[in-house]
Amino acid sequence: MRASRHYYVESFDTVSLAPYRISRSPFAHRYTTPETVHAVYCNRLYPMKSSFDENPIAAYWKLRQGVLLYDVPEMPLAIEGPDAARLLERVLACRVADLGIGRCRYGLACNDDGAILMDGVLMRLAEDRFWYVIANGEFLSWLKAHAIGLDVQVFDPRSRVLQIQGPTSLDVADAAIRGGLPADFRYFRAGFFEVCGQTLWVSRTGWTGEAGIEIYCSSGPEPTDHDALWDGLFACGERFGMEFSTGSSMGIRRIEAGILDNGSDIESDLTPFGAGLGQFVRLDKEGFIGKAALERADRSQLLFGLICPTAMPEPGMAVGYEDRHVGHVTIGTWSPTLDTGVGYVRFDRSLPGDDWLAKTVHLHDHDGTRHTATVDTLPFVDKEKQLPRAAWGGPAAAAG
């Protein structure tokens, strides 16, 4: 979750940063220190770094080998009523009507010109109740505008989301719901559970490329007791060594996992095809916004992975090919698992008669040094994306 500005917030719930209203997490007092650096995403503050001597690499390995809890700023939007599915079929490029209750689906929303406006995860909580968990950017007004004339309510349920991520995350989840996590609670499944004594919506999703769950506050019949939830989760996670982490470790892992961020990696002029997300567009579906443009669109992919052994790709770095400028880096990091620099490259145009995959390109860092890099597929780690889909058969199976 990349943000270009950081703000420090102490004791107030909302800080006015004209022309926006930036909200503070109800969990912030449990981890905020005078050294905490916050960033803004979906007009919400979230912790990017807990202290100036924080070691994100140690937290990264804890994520890869154990379990971490994150307070994340992603924003669920509620779409409810008899015409909820009809509205979502109109604004999303995926199918909606056949999404079962307790299931999740990645969904793209496009403008009339076919460019991506928003991406997120759609979840069906009941027959006429959906939540669309959006990435960075404003989308509520778009939904409301297209809901005119329909029998549907669109609103912000003011849900804060906690992510528990890592190989033992499902053990923590099972303990938090007192041994009630179903054996078939597979990737992109969701449901209501009694989590530390509170009825809450839980999905098997995340932003790390590891096994994990997300817990949605303010999703059940009663207001969420945030402090009780926080204490209960850490009590359940203690024997698994669960710790809190900021976005610094998540940021490394999401790049390794090939997860794209709307508005930074997915730039405003990219179509799903250009972003390498064409498989999530159902052109056989009638009448969604952007369909006509996408039917005519160039299918060339313009966003790829980039591996650079000698430097960490940084946002804005120029990318060259055969001594000409061909694109730029959108985000990058140093991969502890691969021990190399990795990032995403956005090419200005397709490569005539070929594609960019496996081509050797050059990065030009800020002091003019040239580095050789290779264009690669995403993700960089776990190419088959099996880690988040790890089978869950209960604590005994996990221990075995």
N, C-alpha and C positions, 0 to 999 in steps of 0.2 A: 504494500500500500504506500505508494510513493507520494510524498508531499513536498512542495518546494519551499514551504515556510514552516518555522517552528516557533511555538509560543510556550512560555512558562506560566502556569496557572497555579495559584495557591489554594485559597479557601472559598472561592465563589463558584456558583453553579453555572452561570452563563457569563461569558465575556463578550462585549460588543466590539466587533471588528468590522467596522462599516465597509460594505453595506450588508454584512452577514451577521447572523446570530450563531455563535459557536457554543455548543453544549458540552458539558463536562460529564464524565461517566459517574454513575452512582457508586462505582467501586474505587474511584480514584483515591479516596482517602486511605485505602488499604495498602497502597504502594507508593504514593507520591512522596518524594523527599525534595529538599531545596535544590538538588542537582538534577531532578527529573526533567528531561527534554520531551516536550509534547509536539506532535504534528497534527495537522488538520486533514480529515478525510470525511466526506459526506457531512461537512459542517459540524463534525464531532472531534473533540480532542482525544488523542490516544497516545500512550507512552512509546516513544521511539528509543529512549535510552534511560535507564534507571539511575545511573550515576556516571560520573566522568571516568571512573576506573572500571566500568563494566566490561566483562570479557565476552563479546558476542560469540566467539568461537567455542568457548566452553558451553554456553547455552545451546549452541547449534548441535554439539555432540550429545547433549542431554536430550534434545529433541529427537535425534536420530536413533538413540539407543534406549531412551527411557520415556519420560512423559513431562510435558510442560503445559501450563495454563496461560492463556493469553486473554486480555481484555481488548476486544477488537471493535472498530468503529463502523463496520458494515451495517447498512440500514435496511431492515425489512419494511416493505410497504404492504398494507393489507388491501385486498380486493375481495369484497364480499357482496353476496346477493344473487338473485336468480340469473342475472346477465354477466356474472363474473367471468365465466369461461368465454363468453362471447366477446367481451372486451379484450381479454388477453389473447384470443385468437387474432384479433384485429391488430394488436400492437407488437406481438412477438412472432418471430420467424419459425419457431418450433410449433409442434402440435400441442394442444392444451386439453382438448375434450377427453382424450384417452389417457390422461395422466391419472393414475389411481390415487385414492386417499392414502396418505402415508408414503407417498413417493415424491422424489425430487427430480428436476430436469434442468439442465443448463439452457438458458434462453437468451437470444439476442433480440434487441429492438433496433430497427433501422429507421432512418429518415426516408422521405420520399425518393431521394436520389440513391438509395441503397447503402449509404454510409452508415456505419454502426453508431447508434446514439447511446445505447446502454447495453451492458451485459450483466447477467446475474443468475441466481439459482431460483427457480420457481418451485414452490412446495404446495401440495394440496392438503390442507388441514381437515376439510370436510367437503361435502358435495358442492356447496356454494361458498367455500371459504378458501382463499389462496393467500399465500405470502410470496412476494417477489423480493428477494434479498439483492439489493442493487450494489453496484460498485460506485466509485467516486463520481459525483455529478448530480444534477437536479433532474428528477424524473417524475415527481409527484404531480406537477402541473400538467405534464404531457399525458399522463394517465387520466387525470380529471377532465382535460379538454376532450379526449376521445370517449369519455364516459357519458357525455351529454346525450340525453335521450334514452339512456339505458337504465335498467333497474339494478343499480350497483352502487355500492359505497366504496370510495377509495380514500384511504387515510394513513397517516403515520401512527402506528401503534406504540411508538416510543419504547421499542424493545432494545435493550442492550444485549449484546451477544458475547458469551464466553466460549472460547475454543479450548478444548483439551486435546492435545495432539502428541503423537509418538507411539511407538510399538506397544506400550502398556496402557494406552489411553482407554481402551475398551474395558480393561480390568478396573480402572478407576470408575468408569461409568457404571459398570455392573455393581460395584460396591455402593455407589451413590444412590442407586435405585433398589438397593437391598436384594441383590441377586436376581433381579428381574429383567436383565437385558436378554432379549430373545436370541437364540442360536442363529436364527436367519436374519439378524439385523445387519444386512449387507450395505455396501456402499450405495449412497443416494437413497437410502430408506430413512424414514422419519416417523415419529409418533409422540403421543403424550405419555409421559412417565411421571411417577412420583420421585422427584429428584430431591434428596435430602428433606423429604416431607412436604414438598411443594409441587403441584401439578404444573409441568412445563413441557413445552415442545422441544424435542431433541432430534437432531438430524445427524446422520453419519456422513459428514462433509467436513471441509476445512480448506485452509489456504497454504498448506505446507507440503503436500505430496506424500505425507505420511498417513498412517491410520489415525483416525480421530473422530471426534464428535463436536457438535456445536449445541449450546444450550441457550434458548431464547427466553429472556426475561419478559414479563408482561404478556405472556402468551396463554396463560391458564385462566381459570375462572376468578382467581383472587389476585390482588396486587402482590408483586414479588417482594419478599423480604430479602433485600440484596445482601445485607450483612449475614443473615442466617445461611443463605445459599453459599456465600464465600467461605464461611467457617466450616460448613458441612462438607463442601467439596475438598477442602484441604485436610480435614480430618479423615476423609475416605482415601485421599491420595497419599497420606503420610507414609504408609507401609510400602508404597510403590515409588517413594522418593520424588513425588510431584513437586515442582517448584513453579513460581511465577516467572514469566519472561516478558520482555518488551518486544517491540516489532523488529529489533535489530537481528535477532536470530531467525525470525520468521522471514524477514526480507531475503536473507541468503538462501534459505531453503526453497522459497517460492520460485526464485529464478532458476535454481537447479531443476526444479520440477516443471519448468516451462509454463507456469501460470502467468497469464497476461493481465495487466492492469489497464482498465479503461481510462482513456484520457492521456495516458503517458505512453505505454506500449501500443495500445490501440488508439492511434491518432484519429482525429475527427474526420479525416477524409478517407479512411480505410473502409472498404467493404468487407464482409465476412470472408470473401475469397482472398482478398489481399492480406488479411490477417491470418490466413491459414485455418479459418473456422468454417469453411464452406459446408462441412459435413453436418453442421447444426442448422442449416437452412432447408426447409421443406418447401421446395418450389411446386410440389404437387398439392399444396394447401391453398385454398382459395382466399383471396382478398386481404392479405396482410400488407401493412404499410411497407413500401419499398419493393414489393414483389416484381412489379413491372420493370423497375430499373435493374434489379438483380438478374432478371431473365436476359437482359441485354448486356450485362456487365462483363468486362474482361475477367477471366477466371485465374489469371496469374497470381501467384503468391508473392508478396512483397516483404513479409515479416518472417525472419528466420532466427535461429540460434547462431552464436558466434563463439568459437573457442580460440583463446589467445594465450599461449604458454608464457609469454614474457611480460604481460601487463594485464591489469584489471580494466576491462572496458568501462567507460564512464559515460553518463548521458551527454549527448551533444558531440561526442568524438566523431570526426569525419572518417568515412570509410571510402577507400579507393580501390579501384580494380583496373589493372593495365594502365596505370598512370592517369586515370581520370576519376573525378569524384562521382560516387554512385549511391551514397546513402549516409546514414548516421546511426550511432548507437542510441537506443532509447533507455537502457538500464544495464547495469552490469555488477558483478561481484567477483570475489575470489572464491572458488569452490574448494572447501576443505576436503571433500571426498575425492575429487579428481585432481586436486593440487594444480589448478590452472585457472586462468581468467575465463569467465563465461559471461555472456550477455546476449542481448537481442539487437539485431540490425534491421533497420527499416530502409529498404532500397527505394530509390526514387522511381524506378521503372523496372519492368521485366527485362530479362536478358534475351534478346532476339534469337530464336532458334534453339534455345537451351533453357535451363533454369539455374538458379543460383546455388543450389545444393552442392556441397563439396568443393566449391570454388575457393581458391586462395585469394584473400583480399588483404588490404593493409589498413591499419588504424594509425591515426596521427594524433598523438597525445598533445596536451596543452603547451608543452615546450617544443613541439615540432618533431619529436622522436617518432620514427616509423616502426610499427610492430606488425609482424605477419600473423594472420588469423585465418581460420577455416570456417566456412559456412556449414552449419550442422542443423539437424532436425531437433525439435523439442520433444520431450524434455532431455536434459543432459544426463541426469541420473535416473535410473529406473525407466529405461526406454519403453518397456511394455506397460508401465503405469499399474503395476501389481501391488505396490506397497499400500496405497489407500484402500485397496480391495481385499486386504488380508482377511482370511476366514476367521470368524468368531464362533467358538464352540463352548465358551465358558472359561472360567479361571483355570480349571484343571487342564483343558486342552491347550490354553495359552502357556501354562507352565511346562507342559510336555513338549 
